[in-house]
C-alpha cells in the first residue's frame, strides 16, 4: 500500500462539484467523496471537509414565493439547504462507521485571537475523536462585511489555523491551465514566487458559487508562502483524493515555502479583519521590507494612526499613498501609538515576530 505524503489536510469541495445544473445534490459524487475520505481515515490521514452547496441544495428543494431581496433569497436557500447538505454527508459517513460534525462560521469568527484559538481547540478535539469536521459559511446570517469572498477563502483560513500539510481545492476543472500557447494544458506545479495568475485564467466564476479560479490561485499562493502545499484538482474524478495524497501528479500543485509559526499565519490571513492602521514613512518601509535584516516597526517611522485598536489587535501597515505594506499585532493601543508618533526611544508598535509583510 502506498504511504500517504500528507497526514493532515483540508479538503474544500465546490458547489459545482457536488450539485448538478439544477442545483440538486449529486448522490454519486457525495458517495465517492465520503468513501475517499473514509479510506484516507483508514490510513490515519486527518481530514477537515469544507463544503459549499447549501444554497445550491436549497435551490433544489425550495420554491420561493413573494418578492424577496437577493439577501433574503440567499438566507432562505442557505438555511433550508444546509440541513439537506449536512444530512447527506452525515448519512454517508455513518455507512463507513464514521461520525461527522457541523461547524458554521462567519468571517467575524476569525477576527478575535481568543475566539480564533477556541475554534482551533474545537477542530483539534474533533480530529482527536476521529470525527470529521464539516465546515461551511453561515450563509443564513453572513451578509455584507461578515461574508467571506467564498469558501475558498474560508478553507484557506482553516488550513492556516490548523497548520495542515496540504490544502486541496476540488473544483469541476482539472487545475490551472496555461492559455499562453495554441494548446491548453494543465500546469503541474507553481513556484511560490509566481504572482501574475491572471494571464492563465479566463474571467468568470462558477455557476452557483461566488468564487472563481483567480480567487483560488491567490489563496493558494498565500498559503504556499506560509508553508502549506495547495492542490487544485477536479473533484468529479473518481479517487482524486487518493491520487493527491499518494503523491500522484494530478491537477495543479502550489509548492510551499518554509513554514511560518502559528501566530504569524493568523496575522497573514487577517486582511479585512484588522481593527485599525498605521501609516509609515519611506524609511520605515525600506527597513521592514529588507529581507536581509529583521526589523520591528518603531514609532519614529510612523506618520499617522487610523481607527481604534488595543494591545493584541491586528492592524494594517500602510504607506503614505495608501499601499498596504503588511499586517501585524499591535503592542499598544491607538492612543499610545498616537502619543509616541514620530518619536525615537520608544518600544516597537509591532514587533518583528508578529509582523507579516505582503509580498
C-alpha positions in Angstrom: 0.0 0.0 0.0 1.3 3.5 -0.9 2.1 5.6 2.2 0.3 9.0 2.2 2.5 12.0 1.7 0.2 14.1 3.9 -1.1 13.4 7.4 -3.5 16.3 7.9 -5.4 18.0 5.1 -8.2 20.4 4.4 -10.5 19.4 1.5 -12.6 22.2 0.0 -15.5 21.0 -2.2 -17.0 23.5 -4.6 -20.7 23.8 -5.3 -20.3 22.7 -8.9 -18.6 19.5 -7.8 -21.5 18.2 -5.6 -24.5 19.7 -7.4 -25.9 19.4 -10.9 -27.0 22.3 -13.1 -30.4 22.2 -11.4 -28.8 22.8 -8.0 -29.7 19.4 -6.6 -27.1 17.4 -4.8 -25.4 14.7 -6.8 -25.6 11.5 -4.8 -22.9 9.7 -6.8 -20.3 12.4 -6.2 -21.2 12.5 -2.5 -20.9 8.7 -2.3 -17.5 9.0 -3.9 -16.1 11.8 -1.8 -17.2 10.3 1.5 -15.8 6.9 0.6 -12.5 8.5 -0.3 -12.3 10.4 3.0 -13.2 7.2 4.9 -10.3 5.4 3.0 -8.0 8.2 4.0 -9.1 8.0 7.6 -8.2 4.3 7.5 -4.7 5.4 6.5 -4.6 7.7 9.6 -5.0 10.9 7.5 -6.9 13.6 9.3 -9.4 15.4 7.1 -11.3 18.6 7.6 -14.0 19.0 5.0 -15.1 22.5 3.9 -18.1 22.1 1.7 -20.1 24.6 -0.3 -23.5 23.6 -1.6 -26.0 24.8 1.0 -27.5 27.5 -1.3 -27.4 25.1 -4.2 -29.1 22.4 -2.2 -31.8 24.9 -1.1 -32.5 25.7 -4.8 -33.3 22.1 -5.3 -36.0 21.9 -2.6 -37.4 25.4 -2.2 -39.9 27.2 -4.4 -39.6 30.8 -3.5 -42.8 33.0 -3.2 -43.1 36.7 -3.0 -40.6 39.5 -3.7 -37.6 38.6 -1.7 -34.4 40.6 -1.9 -31.2 38.9 -3.0 -30.0 38.8 0.6 -33.3 37.3 1.8 -33.2 34.7 -1.0 -29.7 33.6 -0.1 -30.7 33.4 3.6 -33.7 31.2 2.9 -31.9 28.9 0.5 -28.9 28.5 2.8 -31.0 27.9 5.9 -33.0 25.2 4.3 -30.3 23.7 2.1 -27.8 23.4 4.9 -29.9 20.8 6.6 -30.1 18.8 3.4 -26.3 19.1 2.8 -25.2 18.1 6.3 -27.6 15.2 6.4 -26.3 13.9 3.0 -22.8 13.9 4.4 -23.7 12.5 7.8 -25.7 9.6 6.5 -22.9 8.6 4.1 -20.2 8.8 6.7 -22.3 6.6 9.1 -22.3 3.9 6.4 -18.5 3.9 6.8 -18.7 3.8 10.6 -17.7 7.4 10.9 -19.1 10.4 12.8 -19.2 13.9 11.4 -19.8 17.3 13.0 -21.2 20.5 11.6 -19.4 23.8 12.1 -20.8 27.0 10.6 -18.7 30.2 10.8 -18.6 33.8 9.6 -15.6 36.0 8.8 -16.0 37.7 12.2 -15.1 34.4 13.9 -11.5 34.9 12.8 -11.2 38.5 14.0 -10.5 37.9 17.7 -7.4 36.0 18.7 -9.1 34.2 21.6 -12.1 33.2 19.5 -9.7 32.0 16.9 -7.9 29.8 19.4 -11.3 28.5 20.7 -12.2 27.4 17.2 -8.8 25.7 16.8 -9.3 23.8 20.0 -12.7 22.6 18.8 -11.2 21.3 15.5 -8.4 19.6 17.3 -10.8 17.9 19.7 -13.0 16.6 16.9 -10.0 15.2 14.9 -8.7 13.6 18.1 -12.0 11.8 18.4 -11.8 10.6 14.8 -14.8 12.8 13.9 -14.9 14.5 10.5 -15.5 18.3 10.9 -17.7 19.6 8.1 -17.4 23.3 7.7 -19.5 25.9 5.8 -20.0 29.6 5.9 -23.1 30.5 8.0 -24.8 31.9 4.9 -28.1 32.4 6.8 -26.5 35.2 8.9 -23.3 36.1 7.0 -24.1 39.2 4.9 -22.0 42.2 3.8 -18.9 42.6 6.0 -19.4 39.2 7.6 -19.1 37.3 4.3 -16.1 35.5 3.1 -15.1 36.1 -0.6 -16.2 32.4 -0.9 -15.5 29.1 0.7 -12.0 29.1 -0.9 -11.1 31.9 1.5 -12.8 30.2 4.4 -11.0 26.9 3.8 -7.7 28.7 3.4 -8.1 30.3 6.8 -8.8 26.9 8.4 -5.9 25.4 6.6 -3.6 28.1 8.1 -5.2 27.9 11.5 -4.8 24.1 11.7 -1.3 24.1 10.2 -2.2 21.3 7.8 0.2 19.6 5.5 -1.9 20.3 2.4 -5.0 22.2 1.3 -6.9 20.5 -1.5 -9.4 22.6 -3.5 -11.8 20.4 -5.5 -13.4 22.2 -8.5 -15.0 20.9 -11.7 -11.9 21.6 -13.7 -8.6 19.7 -13.9 -6.5 22.5 -12.5 -4.9 25.8 -13.6 -4.5 25.9 -17.4 -1.7 27.5 -19.4 -3.5 29.5 -22.0 -0.5 31.2 -23.4 0.0 28.8 -26.3 -2.0 27.2 -29.0 -3.0 24.2 -26.9 -4.5 24.3 -23.4 -2.6 22.3 -20.8 -2.7 21.9 -17.1 0.1 23.5 -15.2 1.5 20.8 -12.9 3.5 22.9 -10.4 3.6 26.6 -9.5 6.5 28.1 -7.5 5.7 30.4 -4.6 7.5 33.3 -6.4 4.8 33.2 -9.1 2.5 36.2 -9.0 0.6 37.0 -12.2 -2.0 34.3 -12.4 -4.5 36.4 -14.5 -2.5 35.5 -17.7 -3.6 31.9 -17.3 -7.2 32.4 -16.3 -10.3 33.4 -18.3 -12.7 35.7 -16.5 -15.7 34.2 -14.8 -16.8 32.2 -11.8 -18.8 29.1 -11.0 -22.4 28.9 -12.0 -23.8 28.8 -8.5 -20.8 29.7 -6.3 -19.3 33.1 -5.6 -15.7 32.2 -6.3 -13.5 31.8 -9.4 -10.1 30.4 -10.4 -8.3 33.7 -9.7 -9.5 33.7 -6.1 -8.4 30.1 -5.7 -4.9 30.9 -7.1 -4.5 34.0 -4.9 -5.4 32.0 -1.8 -3.2 29.1 -2.9 -0.3 31.5 -3.4 -0.7 33.0 0.1 -0.9 29.5 1.8 2.2 28.3 -0.2 4.2 31.2 1.2 3.1 30.2 4.7 4.5 26.7 4.1 1.3 24.8 3.1 1.1 22.8 -0.1 -2.0 23.6 -2.1 -3.6 21.4 -4.8 -6.3 22.5 -7.3 -7.9 19.4 -8.9 -11.1 18.0 -10.4 -13.4 16.7 -7.7 -15.5 14.7 -10.1 -12.7 12.4 -11.0 -13.0 9.0 -9.1 -10.3 8.6 -6.5 -8.9 12.1 -6.9 -8.2 12.5 -3.2 -6.3 9.2 -3.0 -4.2 10.2 -6.1 -3.3 13.6 -4.5 -2.5 12.2 -1.0 -0.4 9.3 -2.6 1.7 11.9 -4.4 0.4 11.3 -8.0 0.9 14.2 -10.4 -2.7 15.3 -10.9 -4.1 18.8 -11.0 -2.0 21.9 -10.1 0.3 21.9 -7.1 1.4 25.1 -5.5 4.8 24.4 -3.9 5.3 25.5 -0.3 8.0 27.8 1.2 9.4 27.2 4.6 6.6 27.0 7.2 5.9 30.0 9.4 4.8 29.7 13.0 1.1 29.7 14.0 0.6 33.3 15.1 2.2 34.7 12.0 -0.1 32.5 9.9 -3.1 34.1 11.7 -1.7 37.6 11.1 -1.0 36.8 7.4 -4.7 35.9 6.9 -6.1 39.0 8.7 -6.9 41.1 5.6 -10.3 42.6 6.1 -10.2 41.7 9.8 -7.9 44.4 11.1 -9.0 46.8 13.8 -7.1 49.9 12.6 -4.0 51.0 10.7 -0.7 52.9 11.0 0.8 54.9 8.2 4.6 54.8 7.8 7.3 56.8 6.0 9.7 55.6 3.3 12.5 54.9 5.7 10.3 52.5 7.7 9.1 50.8 4.5 12.7 50.2 3.5 13.6 48.8 6.9 10.6 46.4 7.1 10.9 45.1 3.5 14.7 44.5 3.8 14.9 40.7 3.6 18.4 40.6 4.9 17.5 42.2 8.3 14.6 41.6 10.7 13.1 44.9 11.7 10.3 45.8 14.1 8.0 48.8 13.4 9.1 51.7 15.7 7.1 54.9 16.4 9.8 57.0 14.7 8.7 55.6 11.4 5.0 56.2 11.9 3.4 59.3 10.4 -0.3 58.5 11.1 -2.6 56.3 13.1 -6.1 55.3 11.9 -9.0 53.8 13.8 -9.3 52.4 17.3 -7.4 49.4 18.5 -6.0 47.8 21.6 -2.9 45.9 22.5 -3.1 42.4 20.8 -5.3 43.6 17.9 -4.2 43.1 14.3 -3.6 46.3 12.5 -2.8 47.3 8.9 0.5 48.9 7.9 0.3 51.3 5.0 2.5 53.7 3.1 1.6 57.3 2.9 -0.1 56.8 -0.5 -2.3 54.0 0.9 -0.5 50.9 -0.3 -0.7 48.0 2.2 2.7 47.0 3.3 1.7 44.4 5.8 -0.2 43.4 8.9 0.9 43.0 12.5 -0.2 42.6 16.1 -0.1 45.9 18.0 1.9 46.1 21.2 -0.1 49.1 22.4 -3.3 50.9 22.0 -4.0 53.5 19.3 -3.8 56.2 22.0 -0.2 55.2 22.9 0.7 54.9 19.2 -0.5 58.5 18.6 1.3 59.8 21.7 4.6 58.4 20.5 4.1 59.0 16.8 7.4 60.0 15.1 9.4 59.8 18.3 12.7 58.0 19.0 13.5 55.9 22.0 10.2 54.0 22.4 9.3 50.3 22.2 8.0 48.9 18.8 4.4 49.4 17.9 4.7 46.0 16.1 7.4 43.5 16.9 9.0 41.6 14.1 7.8 38.3 15.4 4.2 39.5 14.9 4.6 41.3 11.6 3.7 39.9 8.2 4.9 41.8 5.1 2.7 41.5 2.0 4.6 40.0 -0.9 
